Amino acid sequence: MLDEYCNSLPEHAQIAMSMRLIEIALPLWEEYVKKHPDELANVNALITQGHRVHGGLAKIAESLPRSALHELQTMIAEKKDLNRSSSLKRYLATFMEPLTNPGWDDVLPLSVRLVFTAVWNLLTYVLYTQKNQEGETHIYIAVNQACDAILREKLLSQNDLESVIQEYKDYRGIAPVNSARETISQGDSQPFSSVRQMFPSMYSGEADAACPDCGSSDVQQEPVHIEFTRMHCNACGNDELCDVWQLDSWYR
């Protein structure tokens, strides 16, 4: 199975394979939004004030997925520290913005959405966390989504796709510097000395949440949609739909 194959590969091979597959699928996004600018406008309409992500851009550009992928490819090739890339973090925040809105499922054809979310999952893996709440790795999800889009739209035959995937069985490429997977597995000895300050909600089991407005710890939280959390303060009524960055303000 694809998930077992992915898990059998070293991290740098999984990342390289995901980038290759996403690159094959990218024209689905680019050609569609170029021909249907009104659909891209519908995506941007999802980014209301309540769905802005700290550090994200004000709107989704047609070039966003390819630009983000190219930036990641360049940083890996040049052996640059991924965690120090403000541009990658800005891309990730921008990808997250329309995904915080449940209306995301109602825009764009499925294959086009899969390309967008494949890039988001790839960036989430290398910058933030290895697994989602269901225990699946974000890198596997990125690979699976890219493969799904490729087969749905017949960009490659099943056999040709299998051939591409098998090329990474003995991959000897460049390992990325400081990925999220390395961060989690190495604990306090890992090179992300600021990860606890950057993403305190990752350590929410070690501290109680508190309202960033009034400081009360009388708060409730509920998972919503794709890895977002609704936080509610019973003391002052502060109610916020949080992405991973916004959630951190409740744990500082």
VONUZA-534198 format. One record per residue (C-alpha): residue number from 1; x negated, y, z; residue in three letters. Coordinates in nm, 4 decimals. Each point is the difference from the previous one (the first is absolute). Example, Ala and Ser with C-alpha at 12.3 -4.5 7.8 and 13.67 -1.06 7.14 Angstrom:
<pts>
@pos = 1&xx = -1.2300&yy = -0.4500&zz = 0.7800&code = Ala
@pos = 2&xx = -0.1370&yy = 0.3440&zz = -0.0660&code = Ser
</pts>
This chain:
<pts>
@pos = 1&xx = 0.0000&yy = 0.0000&zz = 0.0000&code = Met
@pos = 2&xx = -0.1083&yy = 0.3577&zz = -0.0626&code = Leu
@pos = 3&xx = -0.0138&yy = 0.0953&zz = 0.3686&code = Asp
@pos = 4&xx = -0.2175&yy = -0.3001&zz = 0.0846&code = Glu
@pos = 5&xx = -0.2318&yy = 0.0777&zz = -0.2901&code = Tyr
@pos = 6&xx = -0.0319&yy = 0.3638&zz = 0.1072&code = Cys
@pos = 7&xx = -0.0733&yy = -0.0975&zz = 0.3588&code = Asn
@pos = 8&xx = -0.2715&yy = -0.2388&zz = -0.1200&code = Ser
@pos = 9&xx = -0.1895&yy = 0.2861&zz = -0.1646&code = Leu
@pos = 10&xx = -0.2362&yy = 0.2385&zz = 0.1785&code = Pro
@pos = 11&xx = 0.1372&yy = 0.3462&zz = 0.0540&code = Glu
@pos = 12&xx = -0.2010&yy = 0.1698&zz = -0.2753&code = His
@pos = 13&xx = 0.1305&yy = -0.2537&zz = -0.2534&code = Ala
@pos = 14&xx = 0.3601&yy = 0.0576&zz = 0.1078&code = Gln
@pos = 15&xx = -0.0413&yy = 0.3764&zz = -0.0325&code = Ile
@pos = 16&xx = -0.1682&yy = -0.0293&zz = -0.3390&code = Ala
@pos = 17&xx = 0.2703&yy = -0.2358&zz = -0.1266&code = Met
@pos = 18&xx = 0.2777&yy = 0.2285&zz = 0.1197&code = Ser
@pos = 19&xx = -0.1574&yy = 0.2991&zz = -0.1739&code = Met
@pos = 20&xx = -0.0343&yy = -0.1964&zz = -0.3235&code = Arg
@pos = 21&xx = 0.3627&yy = -0.1173&zz = 0.0079&code = Leu
@pos = 22&xx = 0.1311&yy = 0.3447&zz = 0.0893&code = Ile
@pos = 23&xx = -0.1976&yy = 0.1489&zz = -0.2876&code = Glu
@pos = 24&xx = 0.1709&yy = -0.2431&zz = -0.2379&code = Ile
@pos = 25&xx = 0.3408&yy = 0.0984&zz = 0.1376&code = Ala
@pos = 26&xx = -0.0608&yy = 0.3772&zz = 0.0183&code = Leu
@pos = 27&xx = 0.1348&yy = 0.0776&zz = -0.3506&code = Pro
@pos = 28&xx = 0.3440&yy = -0.1091&zz = 0.1206&code = Leu
@pos = 29&xx = 0.0057&yy = 0.2967&zz = 0.2383&code = Trp
@pos = 30&xx = -0.1742&yy = 0.2449&zz = -0.2303&code = Glu
@pos = 31&xx = 0.2036&yy = -0.0646&zz = -0.3126&code = Glu
@pos = 32&xx = 0.3297&yy = -0.0066&zz = 0.1855&code = Tyr
@pos = 33&xx = -0.0381&yy = 0.3250&zz = 0.1947&code = Val
@pos = 34&xx = -0.1407&yy = 0.1732&zz = -0.3093&code = Lys
@pos = 35&xx = 0.3080&yy = -0.0968&zz = -0.2004&code = Lys
@pos = 36&xx = 0.2376&yy = 0.0650&zz = 0.2907&code = His
@pos = 37&xx = -0.1142&yy = 0.3158&zz = 0.1829&code = Pro
@pos = 38&xx = 0.3452&yy = 0.0248&zz = 0.1573&code = Asp
@pos = 39&xx = -0.0671&yy = -0.3304&zz = 0.1779&code = Glu
@pos = 40&xx = -0.3253&yy = 0.1334&zz = 0.1421&code = Leu
@pos = 41&xx = 0.1956&yy = 0.3036&zz = 0.1125&code = Ala
@pos = 42&xx = 0.2363&yy = -0.2358&zz = 0.1829&code = Asn
@pos = 43&xx = -0.2992&yy = -0.1534&zz = 0.1783&code = Val
@pos = 44&xx = -0.1198&yy = 0.3431&zz = 0.1054&code = Asn
@pos = 45&xx = 0.3484&yy = 0.0886&zz = 0.1188&code = Ala
@pos = 46&xx = -0.0479&yy = -0.2703&zz = 0.2660&code = Leu
@pos = 47&xx = -0.2785&yy = 0.2048&zz = 0.1560&code = Ile
@pos = 48&xx = 0.2141&yy = 0.2306&zz = 0.2102&code = Thr
@pos = 49&xx = -0.1410&yy = 0.1817&zz = 0.3013&code = Gln
@pos = 50&xx = 0.1011&yy = -0.2930&zz = 0.2181&code = Gly
@pos = 51&xx = -0.1996&yy = -0.2408&zz = -0.2164&code = His
@pos = 52&xx = -0.3237&yy = 0.1946&zz = -0.0349&code = Arg
@pos = 53&xx = -0.3095&yy = -0.1814&zz = 0.1237&code = Val
@pos = 54&xx = -0.2815&yy = 0.1905&zz = 0.1660&code = His
@pos = 55&xx = -0.2784&yy = 0.0479&zz = -0.2522&code = Gly
@pos = 56&xx = 0.2112&yy = -0.0969&zz = -0.3007&code = Gly
@pos = 57&xx = 0.0528&yy = 0.2064&zz = -0.3122&code = Leu
@pos = 58&xx = 0.3278&yy = 0.1805&zz = -0.0627&code = Ala
@pos = 59&xx = 0.0935&yy = -0.2165&zz = -0.2984&code = Lys
@pos = 60&xx = -0.0799&yy = -0.3229&zz = -0.1839&code = Ile
@pos = 61&xx = -0.1897&yy = 0.0552&zz = -0.3246&code = Ala
@pos = 62&xx = 0.0106&yy = -0.2328&zz = -0.2981&code = Glu
@pos = 63&xx = -0.3744&yy = -0.0510&zz = 0.0444&code = Ser
@pos = 64&xx = 0.0138&yy = -0.0889&zz = 0.3720&code = Leu
@pos = 65&xx = -0.0350&yy = -0.3821&zz = -0.0193&code = Pro
@pos = 66&xx = -0.2864&yy = 0.0049&zz = -0.2514&code = Arg
@pos = 67&xx = -0.1786&yy = 0.2856&zz = 0.1767&code = Ser
@pos = 68&xx = 0.0177&yy = -0.1816&zz = 0.3333&code = Ala
@pos = 69&xx = -0.1198&yy = -0.3262&zz = -0.1527&code = Leu
@pos = 70&xx = -0.2875&yy = 0.1727&zz = -0.1801&code = His
@pos = 71&xx = -0.1074&yy = 0.1749&zz = 0.3200&code = Glu
@pos = 72&xx = -0.0054&yy = -0.3305&zz = 0.1883&code = Leu
@pos = 73&xx = -0.1916&yy = -0.1751&zz = -0.2791&code = Gln
@pos = 74&xx = -0.2552&yy = 0.2804&zz = -0.0086&code = Thr
@pos = 75&xx = -0.0534&yy = 0.0015&zz = 0.3759&code = Met
@pos = 76&xx = -0.0508&yy = -0.3763&zz = 0.0106&code = Ile
@pos = 77&xx = -0.2419&yy = 0.0097&zz = -0.2960&code = Ala
@pos = 78&xx = -0.1993&yy = 0.2788&zz = 0.1659&code = Glu
@pos = 79&xx = 0.0119&yy = -0.1787&zz = 0.3376&code = Lys
@pos = 80&xx = 0.1604&yy = 0.2960&zz = 0.1724&code = Lys
@pos = 81&xx = 0.1718&yy = -0.0263&zz = 0.3373&code = Asp
@pos = 82&xx = 0.3711&yy = -0.0412&zz = -0.0728&code = Leu
@pos = 83&xx = 0.1007&yy = 0.1265&zz = 0.3425&code = Asn
@pos = 84&xx = -0.1712&yy = 0.3337&zz = -0.0651&code = Arg
@pos = 85&xx = 0.1916&yy = 0.0689&zz = -0.3203&code = Ser
@pos = 86&xx = 0.2462&yy = 0.2839&zz = 0.0539&code = Ser
@pos = 87&xx = 0.1195&yy = -0.0419&zz = -0.3584&code = Ser
@pos = 88&xx = 0.0946&yy = -0.3677&zz = 0.0504&code = Leu
@pos = 89&xx = 0.1845&yy = 0.0891&zz = 0.3195&code = Lys
@pos = 90&xx = 0.1827&yy = 0.2791&zz = -0.1829&code = Arg
@pos = 91&xx = 0.0976&yy = -0.2448&zz = -0.2751&code = Tyr
@pos = 92&xx = 0.1293&yy = -0.2499&zz = 0.2559&code = Leu
@pos = 93&xx = 0.2047&yy = 0.2669&zz = 0.1781&code = Ala
@pos = 94&xx = 0.1469&yy = 0.1130&zz = -0.3327&code = Thr
@pos = 95&xx = 0.0964&yy = -0.3552&zz = -0.0984&code = Phe
@pos = 96&xx = 0.1750&yy = -0.0425&zz = 0.3335&code = Met
@pos = 97&xx = 0.2240&yy = 0.3046&zz = -0.0365&code = Glu
@pos = 98&xx = 0.2716&yy = -0.1394&zz = -0.2313&code = Pro
@pos = 99&xx = -0.0252&yy = -0.3377&zz = 0.1748&code = Leu
@pos = 100&xx = 0.1166&yy = 0.1540&zz = 0.3275&code = Thr
@pos = 101&xx = 0.3367&yy = 0.0638&zz = -0.1679&code = Asn
@pos = 102&xx = 0.2394&yy = -0.2994&zz = -0.0283&code = Pro
@pos = 103&xx = 0.1062&yy = 0.1482&zz = -0.3343&code = Gly
@pos = 104&xx = -0.3263&yy = -0.1316&zz = -0.1465&code = Trp
@pos = 105&xx = 0.1736&yy = -0.3272&zz = -0.0869&code = Asp
@pos = 106&xx = 0.2435&yy = 0.1874&zz = -0.2236&code = Asp
@pos = 107&xx = -0.2524&yy = 0.1743&zz = -0.2277&code = Val
@pos = 108&xx = -0.2046&yy = -0.1353&zz = -0.2897&code = Leu
@pos = 109&xx = 0.0162&yy = -0.3505&zz = -0.1497&code = Pro
@pos = 110&xx = -0.1329&yy = -0.2737&zz = 0.2283&code = Leu
@pos = 111&xx = -0.3176&yy = -0.0657&zz = -0.1991&code = Ser
@pos = 112&xx = -0.0918&yy = 0.3687&zz = 0.0094&code = Val
@pos = 113&xx = 0.0567&yy = 0.0136&zz = 0.3758&code = Arg
@pos = 114&xx = -0.2162&yy = -0.3106&zz = 0.0409&code = Leu
@pos = 115&xx = -0.2965&yy = 0.1750&zz = -0.1617&code = Val
@pos = 116&xx = 0.0376&yy = 0.2951&zz = 0.2361&code = Phe
@pos = 117&xx = 0.0326&yy = -0.2131&zz = 0.3134&code = Thr
@pos = 118&xx = -0.2867&yy = -0.2274&zz = -0.1069&code = Ala
@pos = 119&xx = -0.2346&yy = 0.2990&zz = 0.0103&code = Val
@pos = 120&xx = 0.1484&yy = 0.1070&zz = 0.3337&code = Trp
@pos = 121&xx = -0.0580&yy = -0.3457&zz = 0.1475&code = Asn
@pos = 122&xx = -0.3579&yy = -0.0043&zz = -0.1278&code = Leu
@pos = 123&xx = -0.0743&yy = 0.3384&zz = 0.1588&code = Leu
@pos = 124&xx = 0.1777&yy = -0.1019&zz = 0.3203&code = Thr
@pos = 125&xx = -0.2226&yy = -0.3056&zz = 0.0230&code = Tyr
@pos = 126&xx = -0.3311&yy = 0.1763&zz = -0.0533&code = Val
@pos = 127&xx = 0.0816&yy = 0.3096&zz = 0.2077&code = Leu
@pos = 128&xx = 0.2417&yy = -0.0956&zz = 0.2735&code = Tyr
@pos = 129&xx = 0.0923&yy = -0.3584&zz = 0.0865&code = Thr
@pos = 130&xx = -0.0449&yy = -0.3541&zz = -0.1261&code = Gln
@pos = 131&xx = 0.3491&yy = -0.1409&zz = 0.0558&code = Lys
@pos = 132&xx = 0.3607&yy = 0.1112&zz = -0.0032&code = Asn
@pos = 133&xx = 0.2535&yy = -0.0787&zz = 0.2711&code = Gln
@pos = 134&xx = 0.0782&yy = -0.3358&zz = -0.1619&code = Glu
@pos = 135&xx = -0.3646&yy = -0.1071&zz = 0.0170&code = Gly
@pos = 136&xx = -0.0678&yy = 0.0250&zz = -0.3736&code = Glu
@pos = 137&xx = -0.3172&yy = 0.1780&zz = -0.1029&code = Thr
@pos = 138&xx = 0.0541&yy = 0.3196&zz = -0.1931&code = His
@pos = 139&xx = -0.2629&yy = -0.1087&zz = -0.2497&code = Ile
@pos = 140&xx = 0.1970&yy = -0.3167&zz = -0.0796&code = Tyr
@pos = 141&xx = 0.3174&yy = 0.2055&zz = -0.0374&code = Ile
@pos = 142&xx = -0.1808&yy = 0.2336&zz = -0.2410&code = Ala
@pos = 143&xx = -0.1170&yy = -0.2971&zz = -0.2068&code = Val
@pos = 144&xx = 0.3433&yy = -0.1614&zz = 0.0044&code = Asn
@pos = 145&xx = 0.1777&yy = 0.3203&zz = -0.1016&code = Gln
@pos = 146&xx = -0.2397&yy = 0.0632&zz = -0.2871&code = Ala
@pos = 147&xx = 0.0419&yy = -0.3596&zz = -0.1217&code = Cys
@pos = 148&xx = 0.3777&yy = 0.0301&zz = 0.0272&code = Asp
@pos = 149&xx = 0.0030&yy = 0.3155&zz = -0.2127&code = Ala
@pos = 150&xx = -0.2376&yy = -0.1519&zz = -0.2575&code = Ile
@pos = 151&xx = 0.2127&yy = -0.3123&zz = -0.0450&code = Leu
@pos = 152&xx = 0.3339&yy = 0.1811&zz = 0.0061&code = Arg
@pos = 153&xx = -0.1069&yy = 0.2262&zz = -0.2832&code = Glu
@pos = 154&xx = -0.2029&yy = -0.2693&zz = -0.1814&code = Lys
@pos = 155&xx = -0.3222&yy = 0.1997&zz = 0.0043&code = Leu
@pos = 156&xx = -0.1817&yy = -0.3348&zz = 0.0267&code = Leu
@pos = 157&xx = 0.1143&yy = -0.3577&zz = -0.0386&code = Ser
@pos = 158&xx = 0.0026&yy = -0.2232&zz = 0.3063&code = Gln
@pos = 159&xx = -0.3137&yy = -0.1760&zz = -0.1265&code = Asn
@pos = 160&xx = -0.1847&yy = 0.3225&zz = -0.0719&code = Asp
@pos = 161&xx = 0.0915&yy = 0.1368&zz = 0.3424&code = Leu
@pos = 162&xx = -0.1245&yy = -0.3188&zz = 0.1643&code = Glu
@pos = 163&xx = -0.3273&yy = 0.0359&zz = -0.1895&code = Ser
@pos = 164&xx = -0.0476&yy = 0.3547&zz = 0.1300&code = Val
@pos = 165&xx = 0.0706&yy = -0.1079&zz = 0.3569&code = Ile
@pos = 166&xx = -0.2384&yy = -0.2952&zz = -0.0185&code = Gln
@pos = 167&xx = -0.2852&yy = 0.2296&zz = -0.1055&code = Glu
@pos = 168&xx = -0.0260&yy = 0.1101&zz = 0.3634&code = Tyr
@pos = 169&xx = -0.0522&yy = -0.3471&zz = 0.1448&code = Lys
@pos = 170&xx = -0.3781&yy = 0.0494&zz = 0.0078&code = Asp
@pos = 171&xx = -0.0053&yy = 0.3787&zz = -0.0114&code = Tyr
@pos = 172&xx = -0.3337&yy = 0.1586&zz = 0.0871&code = Arg
@pos = 173&xx = 0.0842&yy = 0.3673&zz = -0.0216&code = Gly
@pos = 174&xx = -0.0593&yy = 0.2940&zz = 0.2355&code = Ile
@pos = 175&xx = 0.1533&yy = -0.0152&zz = 0.3463&code = Ala
@pos = 176&xx = 0.1848&yy = 0.3158&zz = 0.1085&code = Pro
@pos = 177&xx = -0.1427&yy = 0.1984&zz = 0.2889&code = Val
@pos = 178&xx = 0.2272&yy = 0.0208&zz = 0.3042&code = Asn
@pos = 179&xx = 0.3345&yy = -0.1513&zz = -0.0914&code = Ser
@pos = 180&xx = 0.2959&yy = -0.0311&zz = 0.2355&code = Ala
@pos = 181&xx = -0.0566&yy = -0.3741&zz = 0.0186&code = Arg
@pos = 182&xx = -0.3544&yy = 0.0569&zz = 0.1276&code = Glu
@pos = 183&xx = 0.1310&yy = 0.2520&zz = 0.2504&code = Thr
@pos = 184&xx = 0.2476&yy = -0.2395&zz = 0.1567&code = Ile
@pos = 185&xx = -0.2248&yy = -0.3044&zz = 0.0059&code = Ser
@pos = 186&xx = -0.2999&yy = 0.1733&zz = 0.1551&code = Gln
@pos = 187&xx = 0.1813&yy = 0.1725&zz = 0.2844&code = Gly
@pos = 188&xx = -0.2016&yy = 0.2508&zz = 0.2012&code = Asp
@pos = 189&xx = -0.3219&yy = -0.0846&zz = -0.1856&code = Ser
@pos = 190&xx = 0.1441&yy = 0.1056&zz = -0.3331&code = Gln
@pos = 191&xx = -0.1284&yy = 0.3088&zz = -0.1843&code = Pro
@pos = 192&xx = 0.3337&yy = 0.1892&zz = 0.0257&code = Phe
@pos = 193&xx = -0.0829&yy = 0.1648&zz = 0.3309&code = Ser
@pos = 194&xx = 0.2996&yy = 0.2310&zz = -0.0372&code = Ser
@pos = 195&xx = 0.2634&yy = -0.2546&zz = -0.0987&code = Val
@pos = 196&xx = 0.1565&yy = 0.0079&zz = 0.3464&code = Arg
@pos = 197&xx = 0.0333&yy = 0.3772&zz = -0.0265&code = Gln
@pos = 198&xx = 0.1106&yy = -0.0077&zz = -0.3640&code = Met
@pos = 199&xx = 0.2704&yy = -0.2629&zz = 0.0395&code = Phe
@pos = 200&xx = 0.0896&yy = -0.0371&zz = 0.3686&code = Pro
@pos = 201&xx = 0.3288&yy = -0.1723&zz = -0.0862&code = Ser
@pos = 202&xx = -0.2072&yy = -0.3032&zz = -0.1039&code = Met
@pos = 203&xx = -0.0722&yy = -0.0335&zz = 0.3706&code = Tyr
@pos = 204&xx = 0.3567&yy = 0.0647&zz = 0.1144&code = Ser
@pos = 205&xx = -0.0102&yy = -0.3120&zz = 0.2138&code = Gly
@pos = 206&xx = -0.2560&yy = 0.1745&zz = 0.2203&code = Glu
@pos = 207&xx = 0.2021&yy = 0.3167&zz = 0.0680&code = Ala
@pos = 208&xx = 0.3608&yy = 0.1166&zz = 0.0174&code = Asp
@pos = 209&xx = 0.1423&yy = 0.2315&zz = -0.2613&code = Ala
@pos = 210&xx = 0.0879&yy = 0.3529&zz = 0.1030&code = Ala
@pos = 211&xx = 0.1982&yy = 0.2689&zz = -0.1780&code = Cys
@pos = 212&xx = -0.2377&yy = 0.2460&zz = -0.1718&code = Pro
@pos = 213&xx = 0.2514&yy = 0.2820&zz = 0.0645&code = Asp
@pos = 214&xx = 0.0794&yy = -0.0359&zz = 0.3710&code = Cys
@pos = 215&xx = -0.2451&yy = -0.2654&zz = 0.1207&code = Gly
@pos = 216&xx = 0.2683&yy = -0.2349&zz = 0.1329&code = Ser
@pos = 217&xx = -0.0692&yy = -0.3734&zz = -0.0117&code = Ser
@pos = 218&xx = 0.3746&yy = -0.0727&zz = -0.0136&code = Asp
@pos = 219&xx = -0.0097&yy = -0.0869&zz = -0.3695&code = Val
@pos = 220&xx = 0.1468&yy = -0.2635&zz = -0.2280&code = Gln
@pos = 221&xx = -0.1430&yy = -0.1367&zz = -0.3228&code = Gln
@pos = 222&xx = 0.1472&yy = -0.2007&zz = -0.2840&code = Glu
@pos = 223&xx = -0.1710&yy = -0.1418&zz = -0.3134&code = Pro
@pos = 224&xx = 0.1473&yy = 0.1503&zz = -0.3184&code = Val
@pos = 225&xx = -0.0401&yy = -0.0981&zz = -0.3668&code = His
@pos = 226&xx = -0.3601&yy = -0.0579&zz = -0.1195&code = Ile
@pos = 227&xx = -0.2232&yy = 0.0241&zz = 0.3061&code = Glu
@pos = 228&xx = 0.1487&yy = 0.3165&zz = 0.1439&code = Phe
@pos = 229&xx = 0.1335&yy = 0.0586&zz = 0.3487&code = Thr
@pos = 230&xx = 0.2795&yy = 0.2203&zz = 0.1291&code = Arg
@pos = 231&xx = -0.1039&yy = 0.1570&zz = 0.3292&code = Met
@pos = 232&xx = 0.2595&yy = 0.1586&zz = 0.2285&code = His
@pos = 233&xx = -0.0538&yy = 0.1897&zz = 0.3242&code = Cys
@pos = 234&xx = 0.2875&yy = -0.0463&zz = 0.2428&code = Asn
@pos = 235&xx = -0.1143&yy = 0.3010&zz = 0.2016&code = Ala
@pos = 236&xx = -0.0029&yy = 0.2770&zz = -0.2617&code = Cys
@pos = 237&xx = 0.1672&yy = -0.1673&zz = -0.2978&code = Gly
@pos = 238&xx = -0.3029&yy = 0.0178&zz = -0.2272&code = Asn
@pos = 239&xx = 0.0668&yy = -0.2512&zz = -0.2788&code = Asp
@pos = 240&xx = -0.2576&yy = -0.0746&zz = -0.2675&code = Glu
@pos = 241&xx = -0.0448&yy = -0.2533&zz = -0.2805&code = Leu
@pos = 242&xx = -0.3714&yy = -0.0706&zz = 0.0269&code = Cys
@pos = 243&xx = -0.2583&yy = -0.1313&zz = -0.2395&code = Asp
@pos = 244&xx = -0.3249&yy = -0.1283&zz = 0.1502&code = Val
@pos = 245&xx = -0.1468&yy = 0.3490&zz = 0.0301&code = Trp
@pos = 246&xx = 0.3087&yy = 0.1572&zz = 0.1559&code = Gln
@pos = 247&xx = 0.0375&yy = -0.2942&zz = 0.2374&code = Leu
@pos = 248&xx = -0.3435&yy = 0.0724&zz = 0.1409&code = Asp
@pos = 249&xx = 0.1190&yy = 0.3320&zz = 0.1426&code = Ser
@pos = 250&xx = 0.2280&yy = -0.2001&zz = 0.2346&code = Trp
@pos = 251&xx = -0.2966&yy = -0.1941&zz = 0.1386&code = Tyr
@pos = 252&xx = -0.2532&yy = 0.2775&zz = 0.0541&code = Arg
</pts>
